Amino acid sequence: MIKQKLHKIIQNIFHSVGYDIQYYSRGFIKFIRKHYQKKDLVGIEIGVYKGENAVSILKLLPIKRLYLIDPYQSYTEFSASETEYITLSQKDLNNAKIQAFRRLSKFKDKIVWINEISDIAYKKIPEKLDFVYIDGNHSYEFVKRDMEKYYTLLKKDSILAGHDIDMPDVFSAFIDFVKEKSKEEDFLCRIVGSDWIITKGKIGASPKSFLEKPCRKHYWGAKTFKDCPICGWSRTFTPDNSKVEIINN
C-alpha cells in the first residue's frame, strides 16, 4: 500500500512536467507474460481513466487490438468504498480523458475507443477476445454484470481479469461469479497482487497447492492465512471444483 502511494506521488510529479513513467505492471500483465504465449492479442480494458494501465498493456503485451471502454461521465452509483472516485467531478473526468487520449495517441493503430458505459459498449464489440480486464465501476452489481456479459465474448482459451480484489464489493462479485460459473464449466482462478484472474481453457499450470503462509498483501490487513477473507476463502475449493491459487507478489 505504501509502495503504491509513493509510486503515485512520484508519477504525478513526472506527469506535471510531461513525462510518463511506469514502475510496475499489474498482476494480470505479469500472468499473461508468464502463462499466455499467444501473439496478436485482442482484448478489452473497462475503465481506462488516465490511461496508465492501458499503456502498460500495450507496451508489455503483444497486442493486435485493444478496445478501451470508458464513458468519462460523472454519476453516483458507486460503492461506498470507492472514496477516490466518488469525489471526482465532471471536470476531473474530462481532464483524465484528455490525459488518456494524449498518453495513448502513440498507439492509435492498436486501440479502439468506445466512450460508452460498459453495458452499451458490450454490444459494439465485433469479435471474440483473448482477454477482458475489468477496472470500471467497483460496485457489486456493476462488477458482477461486467463479468457475466464480457465472459460471453471470450475465446475458448482466454482470460477474464480485473483490479482491486481488495475492495469488498469486487471480492464479493468475484466469489459469486466463480461459484455460479463453476457449476457449468471448469476454469482456474488466481489472485495475483490486487488482481483477480479467471482462465478459460488450457492457460497456466494447475495450482499444486494453496499457499498457506501469512498474508500481508490484502486490504483487510490479515496477519495469518486463516484470517484473510481472500486466502481463507480459497480453502472452500477442491481439485474437483474450480481451483484458486493465491500468489503474493
C-alpha positions in Angstrom: 0.0 0.0 0.0 2.8 2.4 0.9 4.7 1.5 -2.2 1.7 2.2 -4.4 1.1 5.6 -2.7 4.7 6.5 -3.2 4.5 5.5 -6.8 1.5 7.7 -7.4 3.3 10.7 -5.8 6.4 10.2 -8.0 4.2 9.6 -11.0 2.3 12.8 -10.5 5.5 14.8 -10.3 6.7 13.4 -13.6 3.3 13.9 -15.2 3.3 17.5 -14.2 6.4 18.1 -16.5 5.1 16.0 -19.3 6.8 12.6 -18.6 5.2 9.2 -18.4 6.7 6.6 -16.1 5.5 3.0 -15.2 7.3 1.5 -12.2 5.4 -1.8 -12.1 2.9 -3.8 -14.1 -0.2 -5.3 -12.6 -0.6 -8.9 -11.7 -2.8 -9.5 -14.8 0.0 -8.4 -17.1 2.6 -10.5 -15.3 0.4 -13.5 -15.5 -0.1 -13.2 -19.3 3.6 -12.7 -19.9 4.3 -15.9 -18.0 1.5 -18.2 -19.0 -0.1 -17.0 -22.2 2.3 -17.2 -25.1 -0.1 -16.3 -27.9 0.7 -13.4 -30.2 -1.6 -10.7 -31.7 -3.8 -10.5 -28.6 -7.2 -8.8 -28.9 -8.6 -7.6 -25.6 -10.6 -5.0 -23.7 -9.9 -2.7 -20.7 -13.0 -1.5 -19.0 -12.2 1.7 -17.0 -9.3 3.5 -18.6 -9.2 6.6 -16.5 -5.9 8.4 -17.2 -4.6 5.5 -19.4 -1.7 4.4 -17.4 -2.6 0.7 -17.2 -3.6 0.7 -20.9 -0.1 2.0 -21.7 1.4 -0.9 -19.7 -0.8 -3.4 -21.5 0.3 -2.0 -24.9 4.0 -1.8 -24.1 4.4 -5.1 -22.3 2.0 -7.5 -24.2 1.8 -8.5 -27.9 -1.3 -6.5 -28.6 -3.0 -6.6 -32.0 -6.1 -4.6 -30.9 -7.2 -3.1 -27.6 -10.7 -1.8 -27.0 -10.7 0.9 -24.4 -14.1 1.4 -22.7 -14.8 4.4 -20.5 -17.7 6.8 -20.7 -15.9 9.6 -18.7 -19.2 10.5 -17.2 -19.8 11.5 -13.6 -22.6 9.5 -11.8 -23.4 8.5 -8.3 -23.9 4.7 -8.5 -20.6 3.7 -6.8 -19.7 1.5 -3.9 -19.2 3.4 -0.6 -15.7 2.1 -0.6 -14.8 4.0 -3.8 -13.7 7.1 -1.9 -11.1 8.1 -4.6 -13.7 8.2 -7.3 -16.9 9.5 -5.5 -15.4 12.9 -5.3 -14.5 13.2 -9.0 -16.3 15.9 -10.8 -17.1 16.0 -14.5 -14.2 18.4 -14.9 -11.9 15.9 -13.2 -13.1 13.2 -15.6 -12.7 15.5 -18.6 -9.1 16.2 -17.6 -8.5 12.4 -17.1 -9.9 11.8 -20.6 -7.5 14.4 -22.1 -4.6 12.8 -20.4 -5.6 9.3 -21.5 -6.0 10.4 -25.2 -2.7 12.2 -25.1 -0.9 9.3 -23.4 -2.3 6.7 -25.8 -2.1 8.6 -29.0 1.2 6.9 -30.0 -0.8 3.6 -30.0 -3.5 4.8 -32.3 -3.1 1.9 -34.7 -3.7 -0.6 -32.0 -6.6 0.9 -30.0 -10.3 1.4 -30.4 -12.0 3.9 -28.1 -15.6 3.3 -27.0 -16.7 6.2 -24.8 -19.9 4.4 -23.5 -20.8 2.7 -20.3 -19.9 -1.0 -20.4 -23.5 -2.2 -20.8 -23.7 -0.3 -24.1 -20.1 -0.9 -25.2 -20.6 -4.6 -24.8 -22.9 -4.6 -27.9 -20.3 -2.8 -30.0 -17.5 -5.5 -29.8 -17.5 -7.2 -33.2 -15.1 -10.1 -32.4 -14.1 -12.7 -29.9 -11.5 -11.8 -27.3 -8.3 -13.2 -25.8 -8.8 -11.2 -22.6 -11.0 -8.7 -20.7 -9.7 -6.6 -17.9 -12.3 -5.0 -15.7 -11.5 -1.9 -13.7 -14.6 0.3 -14.1 -17.4 0.9 -11.5 -16.4 -1.2 -8.4 -19.9 -1.5 -7.0 -21.0 -5.2 -6.7 -23.8 -5.1 -9.3 -21.7 -3.4 -11.9 -18.7 -5.7 -11.4 -20.8 -8.8 -11.5 -22.7 -7.7 -14.6 -19.5 -6.9 -16.4 -18.1 -10.3 -15.5 -21.3 -12.0 -16.8 -21.6 -10.1 -20.0 -18.0 -9.9 -21.1 -17.3 -13.6 -20.2 -19.5 -14.5 -23.2 -17.2 -12.6 -25.6 -14.1 -14.6 -24.7 -12.5 -17.2 -26.9 -12.1 -20.9 -25.8 -8.6 -20.3 -24.3 -8.8 -16.8 -22.8 -8.7 -14.7 -19.6 -11.2 -12.7 -17.6 -9.5 -10.5 -15.1 -9.8 -7.3 -13.1 -8.4 -5.0 -10.5 -8.9 -4.2 -6.8 -9.8 -7.6 -5.4 -9.2 -5.9 -2.0 -12.4 -3.9 -2.4 -15.3 -5.7 -0.6 -17.8 -5.3 -3.5 -15.3 -6.6 -6.1 -14.3 -9.5 -3.8 -18.0 -10.5 -3.3 -18.8 -10.3 -7.0 -15.7 -12.4 -7.8 -16.8 -15.1 -5.3 -20.4 -15.2 -6.5 -19.4 -15.3 -10.2 -16.9 -18.2 -9.7 -19.4 -20.2 -7.6 -22.1 -19.8 -10.2 -19.9 -20.4 -13.2 -18.0 -23.4 -11.7 -21.3 -25.4 -11.8 -21.3 -25.0 -15.6 -17.7 -25.4 -16.7 -14.1 -25.8 -15.4 -11.7 -23.0 -15.1 -8.9 -21.8 -12.9 -8.9 -18.8 -10.6 -5.9 -16.8 -9.3 -5.3 -13.8 -7.2 -2.1 -12.0 -8.1 -1.4 -8.9 -6.0 -4.5 -6.8 -6.3 -5.8 -8.5 -9.5 -8.2 -11.4 -9.8 -7.8 -13.7 -12.8 -10.1 -16.4 -14.3 -8.7 -18.5 -17.1 -10.7 -20.5 -19.6 -9.2 -23.5 -21.3 -5.5 -24.5 -21.1 -3.7 -21.5 -19.8 -1.2 -21.8 -17.0 -0.4 -24.8 -14.9 -2.9 -26.2 -12.4 -2.1 -25.0 -8.9 -0.4 -27.8 -7.0 -1.4 -26.4 -3.6 -2.7 -23.3 -1.9 0.0 -21.0 -0.4 -0.6 -21.5 3.3 1.6 -18.7 4.6 0.9 -15.3 6.3 -0.9 -12.9 4.1 0.3 -9.3 4.4 -0.8 -8.1 1.0 -4.6 -7.7 1.2 -6.8 -4.8 2.1 -8.1 -6.2 5.4 -4.5 -6.4 6.8 -4.9 -10.0 7.9 -1.8 -11.5 9.6 -2.4 -15.2 9.2 -3.7 -17.3 6.3 -7.0 -18.3 8.1 -7.8 -14.7 8.9 -7.6 -13.4 5.4 -11.0 -13.3 3.6 -9.3 -13.9 0.3 -6.9 -16.6 1.2 -9.2 -18.3 3.7 -11.9 -18.4 1.1 -9.7 -20.4 -1.3 -10.0 -23.4 1.1 -13.6 -24.0 0.1 -12.5 -25.2 -3.4 -11.1 -28.6 -4.0 -9.3 -30.2 -7.0 -12.7 -31.4 -8.2 -14.0 -27.9 -8.4 -12.6 -24.6 -9.5 -9.1 -24.1 -8.1 -7.9 -20.9 -6.6 -4.2 -20.0 -6.4 -3.1 -17.1 -4.2 0.1 -15.5 -5.4 1.5 -13.0 -3.0 3.9 -10.8 -5.0 
